[in-house]
Amino acid sequence: MMDFELKPFQSIGELNFGSARSSVRATFAAYENERENGSLKISNMPSDLYPTLGWAVHYSKYDTFGAMEFDGRSKVVYNAKNLLELSWDELKSTLLSKDPKSRVSDGHIISHQLGISATKKPFNEEIERVCVFERDFFTANKGLPHPSSATSFRIQVGFIEDVELSKKEYETLEEAASELFLPTKEKGFLLWNTIPVSFDYREDFHVLLANMVTTIWSIYYSERGDALCTFHTKNLDFAWRIQWNPESFYIDSEWRKVNGGLEKILNSDPISRIYTTRRDFLAEWKLPMAQLYQAVKSKEITFVDLDAQDVYLQVESLLESIEQRGVFYDDHEEERIAEQRRRRNKGIKQVIIYGGILLVGLLSWYLLTLWRK
Amino acid sequence: MKPTFYIQPGHVTVQRIKVNEATTFREIFPLIFRENDESAFIFWKEIPIRFHYTFECFANLDRLITVMNEMIDTEQGNEQFTFLTDALVGNWSLNWKNDELTIQAHWIGNKDYDEYANTLNEVGEIIVPIKTFCAEWKLLLVQVLNSLDAVGAAKLNEGISQKVAEIGKILQSTDAIGILYAKK
């Protein structure tokens, strides 16, 4: 029986998570004759199977070691216990004690915090298989090439070319856009579950923003709500039903016309619905709004039409309120997370220090009281 | 007449990290580019296909550069190429003769993306001059070269140096650049 000690997200036995396939095969060179090709149903990269040993080695879409399955012919040691020798209840306790968010379903448990999953044998309490995996392996970016397991909404903006304008006063946004974005050839993209919906800056961009800005305002200022947004331009015709509350944020969509004729895939299940968060959705709109704002402000444009003025003012206000930018443009996300961790750790230290001082103070007062008596 | 094939590159940032000497050309991309960064987009008869600098470059560029070099070097030929993206697999059959390239593609959708593949299959093959095809890849390849330079990896090992040389050949094969960026 082979021993594999698990260090979550670092290594399993001699294998380091993230190492190249060649490196894994070199480690298992003694068993090369027993290796067969296999696959995870939802992965692009073939797995290495060792059926006589009960192993299955799975690779990320970058062909790096991501996960390994074992059956009872091996020893998988975590926290000084062989997981495969525990009973189902013991294993559940072990994982849940370390990660209360472990998901338990009928005969299966998975902990994303520990990188461990297990399946019990049918009709008895023994463990059939254990799988250990690197962080985020079973998520879209690393292990699974298709993102349908994690819906997403992103906006990628195009590069706006500079332009000389003939005037500074425009009736409407549409009129301004036709001149402001005349030389801009790059498209912007709404990435709807990674399906790219392109928009043209001259013909579509101002309509997208004008139709969204009031809803973005509502989403920012209200904890819960329901909005129907429709978009109709020369190139695009679609509608979104956006619903949000403190627990959830999702969008149901109906696509009637998009560039490239991708309506069918966009309207298919589960692609047509997006789950995201209020914060992330608002963040994605920040840069497009900033582009409009900068384009208008830099050319000192004014609008005659009251609707156009209103859109501009709302955009200006929202830009001041929404801190975060979209995922592609938020360089400071990692810094923010690190800063939050530093503050949290500092806070914990302060609590411990002040708590200690208070305890010493109380103890001193108690002893003093006793001494006086 | 609308072009049948063109590319809009993304604007990407390079992660300035040390790369291992044993790293291969394809393995470099997930190391030096971020997952959460802009993508390039290939327009296949106006149907956009996302081409990200990490996975899609990792999965496709190595072989694609070799095939493009072959197209430049030979009057006629054919090659099979499997084009991989997160959502799609494209089985390309490339045939070229006298500077004209025909790509017949059969697309297969990954889980839940069948309709995406069907839409691409409906529009049929693309026919494009070889010089135009190379011109469309130019800006993206320049980004790759600049990124390799930025992390000091352009001459890291023989394999990568060879690929850099092949990219250089593609860039020199035509003065043109992609249609979105060509001056009128």
Interface residues (C-beta under 8 A of the other chain):
Chain A: A20 I42 N44 K61 Y62 A140 N141 P145 H146 P147 S148 Q156 G158 F159 K185 E186 K187 F189 L191 T194 I195 P196 S198 N259 G260 G261 L262 K264 I265 S268 P270 I271 V327 F328 D330 D331 E333
Chain B: Q8 G10 H11 T13 E27 P30 E35 N36 D37 E38 S39 F41 F43 E46 I47 P48 I49 R50 T54 F55 F58 A59 L84 D86 A87 V89 N110 K111 D112 Y113 E115 Y116 N118 T119 L180 Y181
